[in-house]
Amino acid sequence: EERYEHIEAFSNLRLQEEIKEILRYIYDINRIVARISTSNANARDIYNLGKSLQQVPLVKETLNKFNHPKLSALADKLDAHDEISNLIARAIDDNPPIVLKEGGIIKEGYNQELDEIKFLQSHGEEWLESFEAREREKTGIKNLRVGFNRVHGYYIEITKGNLNLVSDEFGYERRQTLVNSERFINPELKEMETKILNANERAINLEYELFVEIRNEIKPYTSSLQTLCNDIALIDVYNSLSEVALQNDYVKPVISLNRNVEIIEGRHPVVEKMTTYVRNDIIMNKGEIFLITGPNMSGKSTYMRMFAVIVYLAQIGSFVPAKSAKLPLYNAIFTRIGSSDDISGGKSTFMVEMVESNEALRSADENSLILFDEIGRGTATYDGMALAQGIIEYIHEKIKAQTLFSTHYHELTQLEESLRRLTNLHVKAKEENDKMIFLYQIEKGKSDRSYGLQVAALAGLPPTLLKRSNQILKKLESKENQVEIDIFNYEEVLMEDEIKVVDSYTQQVLDEIRYVDFNQMTPIEALIFLKNIQDKLKK
């Protein structure tokens, strides 16, 4: 219920948009902190942590300006870790590499020694030119030159004609003798030579050392950073759930203490995104079993799924797709919906169904919710019916859990007379002009038929097959002892006026003819219409 209150607090559209925009720039702090604690974090991780921490004051400011006690309480819990944020902002480059031994990690101005080394890397030539100019002025030798080779490194070259100008006070030390000149070095150039030649390696090593120091400085904050991450995650959850509720007209559910269910105009949150969804109510008492019958494709399974999703959303603290909802808290939701086999495990569809049903029956109690969809359909009719009835009775007498149980075994609807907590429901459908129209509305009472042949006609099965199936169905329903099944008598069946079945395309053409108003047509328009109909029928 506390989460419901927070969702209400975030129901302001402007607040939702502002918070969402800020959260876009917050990285996975938990993951970064885990890498820091194991000394696996790289410079990009640390930089991302800093960028994330810079967003925290914005989150606090946004929450506070809407003057809601729940929002203010959330803002007060957020620790921006300013000391870490400032450290990272001062130290880590804005575009750090992932690899730590390539340099480019530490910002200029963070460490003086590193700045000097980097200055030498980028301004070494400038220093050498300045040094050369100073030495020329000091010695009075205009053609004095500072050079470099791989063998002797940096040197001061003086022609032999000017050697008499070299004084001991200059501190020159002979390094190499050539035919026309002598090469010297002095302490200042020697020191700078060491710095320049080792600058790149020294810079990389020093940057790595400084980075490790920064990473180790952040390590003690692991626990508080994880707390911050959880607090931000909660804000994200509240904001997201509130946004979904506002966009989709969800309602705040009420927790039922007497275990009764009262969902008014419930909707399936996924199905309603793809088609117009018919809203349904679910009014259910403690321990009640709903036995749902109705045609194939009429919405029985969707009705059950809708209930399960609404319960799940309510228990994660979300608003739910309904006009109003009053729900108990369930300790588990057990479902057996759909059909699938397990080839690798050597289990048939029916075996998988039984295994999953067994799990529910053994684990569920009176505080659970059970959803069983057409249990027993994968075996012989009487075996399946017996199992279905046995499961219903077991749930009713032993488990006493609220249960939705759909079936095509219409004989099971008689259980309403003997099981006091069982209620028959059916999905409304009607047949017009040999066509099946699904109304997707759940009502009390039992369904008399499954309309399987009409659904098969919608699927486009051959008319001959459907006519023969209808003949067999009538004989079965009249409980005749012999049912003639002859795959060679379709021509005879075609002559029987049992039912009129046409495919959907032909029906569309017939509907065009039925609803056209010839009184509003000219003779030419009528001829064109007739020609179009003829072309369609030829297809």
C-alpha positions, -999 to 999 in steps of 0.1 A, spaced: 0 0 0 30 23 6 40 18 -31 4 27 -41 8 60 -22 41 67 -40 25 60 -74 -2 85 -65 25 110 -55 42 106 -90 9 111 -109 19 146 -121 27 144 -158 54 172 -157 71 154 -127 71 122 -146 88 137 -177 114 156 -156 124 126 -135 126 104 -166 148 128 -184 172 131 -154 173 93 -148 184 88 -185 219 100 -174 223 78 -144 242 46 -150 240 12 -132 256 23 -100 253 -11 -84 273 -27 -112 300 0 -111 303 -2 -73 307 -40 -75 335 -35 -100 352 -9 -77 350 -32 -47 368 -60 -66 393 -35 -81 381 -43 -116 366 -8 -124 382 10 -153 384 48 -158 352 48 -178 333 32 -149 346 58 -125 337 86 -149 302 72 -153 298 70 -116 308 107 -114 282 116 -141 256 97 -122 263 114 -89 260 148 -106 224 140 -114 214 132 -78 211 169 -67 188 174 -98 166 145 -87 164 160 -52 156 195 -65 129 181 -88 112 160 -61 112 189 -36 97 215 -59 64 196 -62 57 199 -24 45 164 -17 55 148 16 62 114 0 84 130 -27 102 151 -1 109 120 20 124 103 -10 146 134 -18 158 135 18 171 99 16 193 106 -14 230 111 -5 247 129 -35 282 119 -22 295 153 -31 331 144 -20 332 116 -45 315 135 -72 339 164 -68 370 141 -67 359 124 -99 351 157 -116 386 171 -107 406 139 -115 391 119 -143 393 130 -179 359 136 -197 367 110 -223 387 83 -205 399 51 -222 387 17 -212 423 3 -210 442 16 -179 478 13 -193 474 37 -222 472 70 -204 447 97 -210 429 91 -176 438 120 -154 427 156 -160 453 184 -163 456 203 -130 450 173 -107 487 164 -101 516 188 -106 542 161 -113 520 146 -140 513 180 -155 551 187 -158 556 153 -175 527 159 -199 541 194 -206 574 179 -216 556 154 -239 538 182 -257 563 211 -253 597 193 -253 607 209 -286 598 243 -273 620 238 -242 649 227 -264 646 257 -286 645 280 -255 675 262 -240 695 265 -273 688 303 -274 699 307 -237 732 288 -244 740 308 -274 735 340 -254 756 327 -225 785 315 -246 784 341 -274 785 313 -300 760 322 -326 760 288 -344 757 267 -313 732 239 -319 712 215 -297 706 181 -314 697 145 -308 707 110 -320 698 75 -308 732 66 -296 742 96 -275 709 113 -269 707 151 -267 738 171 -271 752 207 -276 772 209 -308 800 235 -312 822 239 -342 860 236 -337 865 272 -346 845 283 -316 859 258 -290 881 286 -276 848 303 -264 838 273 -242 846 281 -206 848 256 -177 822 276 -159 796 265 -185 798 230 -170 801 214 -205 811 177 -206 825 163 -238 802 136 -252 815 131 -288 842 144 -311 836 148 -348 858 161 -377 845 196 -377 829 199 -343 826 188 -307 795 176 -289 789 184 -253 763 180 -226 756 199 -194 738 190 -162 706 209 -172 703 192 -206 712 158 -191 684 161 -165 659 172 -191 670 145 -215 661 119 -188 627 135 -183 619 139 -220 630 104 -230 611 87 -202 581 111 -202 556 88 -220 563 58 -198 565 78 -166 532 96 -175 513 62 -181 527 47 -149 519 78 -128 484 81 -142 478 44 -133 490 50 -98 468 81 -94 438 62 -108 443 33 -83 445 58 -55 412 74 -66 395 40 -69 407 30 -35 395 63 -21 359 54 -34 359 18 -20 349 27 16 317 42 2 305 9 -14 277 4 11 263 40 9 266 40 -29 245 8 -30 219 24 -8 218 54 -31 214 30 -61 185 13 -44 168 46 -36 172 58 -72 158 25 -84 127 29 -62 122 64 -76 125 49 -111 99 22 -103 74 46 -87 78 70 -117 74 42 -143 44 26 -126 28 60 -122 34 68 -159 19 35 -170 -11 40 -148 -17 75 -160 -13 66 -197 -35 35 -196 -62 45 -171 -52 21 -143 -68 22 -109 -54 19 -74 -64 -15 -60 -78 -21 -25 -65 -49 -4 -93 -73 7 -89 -87 42 -118 -112 39 -103 -127 7 -132 -116 -15 -124 -105 -51 -143 -76 -67 -128 -65 -100 -151 -42 -120 -145 -38 -158 -112 -56 -157 -89 -55 -188 -59 -75 -200 -31 -49 -202 -14 -66 -232 -44 -76 -253 -60 -42 -250 -30 -27 -268 -37 -49 -299 -74 -49 -302 -106 -35 -286 -109 -54 -253 -143 -63 -239 -142 -55 -202 -153 -81 -176 -161 -83 -139 -147 -108 -115 -168 -111 -83 -155 -140 -62 -159 -152 -26 -134 -168 -4 -125 -204 -16 -149 -201 -46 -143 -221 -78 -154 -207 -112 -161 -234 -138 -159 -216 -171 -175 -230 -203 -179 -215 -237 -169 -218 -274 -133 -221 -285 -117 -187 -292 -144 -170 -271 -120 -156 -245 -120 -181 -216 -82 -183 -214 -78 -145 -218 -103 -140 -190 -82 -162 -167 -49 -146 -178 -65 -111 -172 -72 -121 -136 -37 -135 -130 -20 -104 -145 -42 -80 -124 -34 -100 -93 3 -99 -101 3 -62 -109 -15 -55 -76 10 -75 -56 41 -58 -70 25 -25 -59 12 -14 -93 -21 1 -102 -43 -23 -123 -63 -21 -155 -98 -19 -142 -125 5 -132 -121 -6 -96 -104 -36 -79 -105 -52 -45 -81 -81 -41 -67 -103 -14 -30 -110 -11 -20 -144 -25 10 -164 -15 13 -180 -50 -4 -181 -84 -5 -216 -99 -13 -218 -136 -18 -246 -161 -27 -228 -193 -18 -237 -229 -3 -270 -242 33 -280 -247 53 -312 -247 88 -320 -235 105 -341 -262 139 -341 -246 124 -352 -213 103 -379 -230 70 -363 -217 39 -360 -239 16 -329 -238 -7 -347 -214 21 -358 -192 34 -323 -189 -1 -311 -181 -4 -337 -153 31 -329 -139 23 -292 -137 -12 -298 -123 4 -320 -96 28 -293 -86 -1 -269 -81 -22 -294 -62 6 -303 -38 19 -268 -32 -13 -246 -32 -33 -238 0 -63 -217 8 -44 -185 3 -33 -194 -33 -48 -187 -67 -52 -216 -91 -59 -212 -129 -65 -245 -148 -73 -243 -185 -90 -274 -200 -74 -300 -178 -78 -335 -192 -81 -326 -229 -50 -346 -239 -65 -381 -232 -96 -401 -238 -129 -382 -232 -140 -402 -201 -105 -403 -186 -101 -366 -191 -136 -358 -177 -130 -380 -147 -96 -364 -139 -111 -329 -144 -139 -336 -119 -116 -353 -95 -93 -322 -95 -122 -298 -90 -135 -318 -61 -100 -321 -45 -95 -283 -47 -130 -277 -33 -127 -301 -4 -90 -302 4 -72 -270 -8 -101 -245 -7 -82 -221 -29 -99 -196 -52 -98 -213 -86 -107 -206 -122 -112 -238 -142 -122 -237 -178 -134 -268 -196 -153 -282 -227 -167 -310 -206 -202 -296 -202 -212 -325 -180 -190 -309 -153 -214 -280 -150 -237 -303 -129 -212 -301 -101 -227 -267 -92 -255 -287 -76 -233 -307 -53 -203 -283 -46 -216 -253 -27 -186 -230 -35 -186 -238 -72 -201 -213 -97 -207 -219 -134 -197 -191 -157 -199 -190 -195 -186 -168 -223 -214 -154 -244 -215 -161 -281 -243 -163 -307 -248 -179 -341 -262 -158 -370 -266 -171 -405 -244 -201 -397 -217 -177 -386 -201 -176 -351 -201 -142 -334 -181 -140 -302 -192 -115 -276 -163 -121 -251 -186 -113 -222 -185 -135 -191 -218 -142 -174 -231 -166 -147 -246 -199 -159 -234 -227 -181 -229 -230 -218 -248 -256 -237 -224 -260 -266 -187 -255 -276 -195 -244 -312 -164 -263 -324 -178 -268 -359 -185 -231 -363 -149 -222 -352 -136 -248 -377 -156 -230 -404 -140 -197 -394 -107 -214 -399 -116 -223 -434 -119 -261 -433 -134 -277 -464 -172 -274 -465 -176 -311 -473 -156 -320 -442 -177 -297 -421 -210 -311 -434 -199 -346 -427 -187 -336 -392 -221 -320 -385 -238 -352 -395 -216 -372 -372 -222 -347 -344 -260 -350 -346 -258 -387 -345 -235 -386 -314 -258 -361 -297 -288 -383 -304 -268 -411 -287 -272 -435 -317 -253 -467 -312 -238 -468 -347 -221 -438 -363 -215 -445 -400 -180 -432 -409 -173 -436 -446 -146 -415 -462 -161 -423 -496 -196 -409 -491 -188 -372 -493 -208 -368 -525 -239 -381 -508 -233 -358 -479 -231 -328 -502 -267 -336 -513 -280 -334 -478 -292 -300 -466 -278 -303 -431 -261 -269 -427 -250 -241 -449 -213 -235 -447 -194 -211 -469 -159 -198 -466 -152 -163 -453 -143 -149 -487 -176 -161 -503 -195 -148 -474 -179 -114 -479 -191 -114 -516 -226 -124 -505 -227 -96 -480 -217 -71 -507 -247 -83 -528 -271 -83 -499 -264 -47 -488 -260 -30 -521 -287 -5 -530 -294 -9 -567 -320 18 -566 -292 43 -562 -272 29 -592 -272 38 -628 -274 9 -653 -237 13 -661 -228 13 -624 -249 -19 -619 -231 -36 -648 -197 -26 -633 -208 -39 -599 -220 -72 -614 -187 -76 -633 -167 -70 -601 -187 -97 -583 -182 -121 -611 -144 -115 -610 -143 -121 -573 -163 -154 -576 -139 -166 -603 -110 -163 -578 
